């Protein structure tokens, strides 16, 4: 697998500014949200083509570009960002992008402008967008595992969601801060488990499809010392096999 070309600081800043511009269609994702969204795309159990996910980044509408060069540059940056996220997923070492890291102040990660909050919002959007793709692939046990991992990755999307998780899932008496610390600590493992399930399903399905397309092997003929298939009782080399030479 070729190494992804990471976005330079300048290209990343240009993409961030383009996505945040007020002229973008309503529903356009922020850069942090795009990165969480693309993680869900990279882990999907079926191939999601750029022709499907690129419009979704812009609220399923066509963005306006000032020049052809700007259009080429933004689309190229989105593709490089996608490859930057896909590569560690395919290698089995998924991780948060460097600009979506956790803040040192634990509870500050629940603020709407926190980098990991934006990532979680984008991931939640992508996971829900791809829900049908997952549903047709999962056993009941796998569905439970995916749901558990996804809930951890959703957690920082909003403080309200985190508070609901504490109310509905935590042991009685657990505080929001205690729950947040636990979720932060298991976040990398949840990313790993989510990616392993999705990529594992995709690879298995791909292998089956390739096997189905492979032409069947021609049946091997009888060996020279095998009984001749004509039923004469003689060895193949002394019967029909000898006539073939």
Order of alpha helices (4+ residues) and beta strands (2+ residues): alpha-alpha-alpha-alpha-alpha-alpha-alpha-alpha-alpha-alpha
